[in-house]
């Protein structure tokens, strides 16, 4: 299997045993709480791989979006969200009662806003410890009754798609969820978007297997599992941007859109 050498940032090892919780929300706090590690990132397009959301925690899906101005938030919500909902529903192995969208972010080469710049550290989008509570909060915020979803499990996804052109520079790498140990993931606070949100990050383990999809196209969507109330399936798939030193010198800066959502399944 082909792979490339790269550096990725992990949460510092000290946080595996500390009783307090780290916070990241700027370049300075990212540098203070993370360390670069040399890793091999494998080509996930290898035909011998049989990837699934419930085992490895990620899956590549073909989807050509309609003509959408991705820099227009209202247009994204009105037109792109329904397309992504269809993609997710087709990918789930169970019936989906409802998809709740929580946020989307368009990322470009602009580094002035830490929240919208490339995320250069391995992270998950949520804490792994409060899945049912977090799911109930989303349902209440939508003005719905919890009783309607008592028989449902909750699954969170992040969809990631290049826009404008293929993603060769600063592609996305993911950790195979089946190579994670439960104590590899530690809670941290992400101090972005005007609030402190409890999320989680991995500390380094040499057994982690990292993958990426070379030259992802604008007609491809990467679904990444972020949280799951079910036992016995992948709970989270940490991910990060990384510098691809094998990219063409003519490659253009990556631009992408990610959408975060929770699915109520049964």
N, C-alpha and C positions, 0 to 999 in steps of 0.2 A: 504494500500500500504506500503510495506516495505521501510525503509529508514535507513541511517546511519548518525551518527554525525561526523562532520568534520570541520576543519578550512580552510577558503579560504581568499585570499587577494583581497580586493576591493580598488579602488582609494579613497584617503582620501576625506571626505565630503567637506572640504574647497574648493576643485576644482569645486564643483557644481556652485559656484558663483564668483570665481576669474576670472579676465579678461585676465590673462596670461595663458600659456599652459605648463603643466608639461612635463618632459622628463624622460624616463626610458631606460637604456641601460646597467645596471650593477646591481649586488646584492645591492650595496649601494644606488643607486637611486631608486631601487624597494622598499627597506625598508623605504626610506625617504618619498615616495609618496603614499604608500599603507598601509592599516591596516588589521589585521586579524579579521575575523568575524566568530562566531560560527553559523553554518547552519545545516539543515537536507538535505541530498542528497538522492533523491528517486530512487528506482529501476525502470529504464525505460523499463525493460523487463516485467513489469506488463501487463498481457494480456488484461486488461480493457482499456489500452491506445491506441488511434488511432493517431499516430504521423504523422505529415506531414511537409515538408520543408517550405510550405507557411504559416503555422500557428505557430507551435512551433519552426520551424527553424532547425530541425535536424531529421535525419532518419537513422536507421540501415539497412544495405543491405548486403546480402550474396554475397561474392566474394572470391573465392580461386585463388590467383595469380599464374601465371606460375612460373617456377623455375628462380628466379631473384636474383642477387647479389645486395641487396639494398644499399650496401656501394660503388657501382660503379655508379657514377652519369650518365655516358653515357648510361649504360645499363638501368637504371631507366627511363631515358627520351625516349629511343628507344623502350622499351618493356612494362614498367609499365604505362607510361602516356596513351598509347592507351587503355589499359585495364580500367583505371579509366575514360577515356572519354566515353567508352561504358557504364559503371556503371551510370555515370551522365546523359547521354542521355536517358537511360531507366527510370530514376527517374523523369525527367522533365515532367510537364504536358503540355508543349508547344513544338513546333518544335524548334530545335536548329540549327542555321545556322553555327556556328563555336564555338569551344572551344579553348580559349587562355590560355596556361599554363604560369604561371609567376614565380613559385619557388617550390622547394620541400626541406624538411628538415628531416633528420633522427635523432631521439633523442634516447639517451641511458643514462645510469647512470653516464656517464662522465660529471663532472661539471666544467671542465676547460674552456669551451667555453660557455659564457652566451647565445649566440644565438642558440646553439644546445642542451643546457641542458633543463630539464623539465621546462615549463613555469609556474611558481608558482604564478600567479596572473591572475585574470579574465580580459580578454581582447577580443577585436575584431581585425581582421587583417587590417581593413581599417577605415578611417573616413567615417561617414555616410553623410557628407555634400557635397561631390563632385563626386557623382557616375557617372554622365554623362561625366564630364570632365575627370575623371580617365579612364573611358572606352574608350573615344576617344584617349587618349594618348596610350593606349595599342594597339589599332587598327593602329595608325600611326607607332608605334614602329615595328609592324609586316610588315610594308611596304604596307599597304592596304589603299584604299580610304574610307573616312568617308561616302561618298554617298552610298556605298554598304550596309551600316548598318543603314541608316536613319530610317527605319521602325522597327528596333530592339529595344528590351529592353535588359538591361545588368544585369546579375545575377552572383555574385561571390560565390564560394564555397571553403571550405577547406575539403579535404578528409583525414580521420585519420584511420590508420590501424596498429594493432600490427604486429610485425615481429618476427620471431624465436620461440616465445612461447606466450601463452596467457598473457593478461595484467591484473594482479591482484594488484601488487604494483604500486603506482602512476598512477592510472587510470585517465581518462579525465571526468570532470564534465562540464555540459552546463547549461545555464540559459534558461528556456522556454521563447522564444521570446514574447509569448502572455502575460507574466507576467511583461514585461518591460514597463515603462513609457518613453515617448520621452525624458524627461529631466533627465533620469537616466544615459544616455550615454554622455560622455564628451570626447572631443578630447585630445590626447596627442601625443608627439613625441616619437617614438621608435628609439633610437640611436644604431641600430645594423646593421650588414652587411656593415659597412663602410659609412653609410649615415643616415640622420634623416628623417624618414618617418612618415607622419601624419596618425595616427591610432585613435582608440577610446577605451574607457574603461567604465565600469559601476561604479557608486557610489552605496553604499548599500541602499537597500530598503527591508524591511522585507516581502514585498509581493512577492518577487522573488521566483520562484519555480526552484529548481535545480535538475538535473537528471544525472544518469550515467548508463552505461551498465556493470553490474558485469562480471568480467572474460571474457572480450572480446577476441574472438578467432582470430587467424591469417587468418581465412576464413571469417571475418566480416569487413565491412567498415562502418565507421560513416561519413555521409555527414552532413556538418554544413554550414548553410547559413551565409554569411558574409556581403553581400551588395546586394541591389536590386533597380533598377530605377523605379519599378512599385509601385503604391500606393495600399494600402489595403491588403498588404501581409507582412509577416515577413521581416524585413529589416536586422536584424543581430542576431546572437546567440553567446553571450559571452561564453568563455570557459576557463578552467584552469586545470592543473594537481593538484591533492590533495593527501595527505597521507591517505591511507586506513588502519586504525588501526585494522580492522577486517580481514586483509589479513593473510594467512597462514604464519607461521614463515619460512616455506620452499619455499615461493614464490620467484621467481627470479626477478631481476630488470626489469622494463618495457623497451622494445625497440619498437619503432614505426616509421612509416613514415607518413608524412603529405604532401599533394600536394595542392597548391593554384592555382585557375584557374578562369577565367571569361568566361561565356557563353553568346553568343549573341542569343537571342530567339525571336520568333515572333508568 
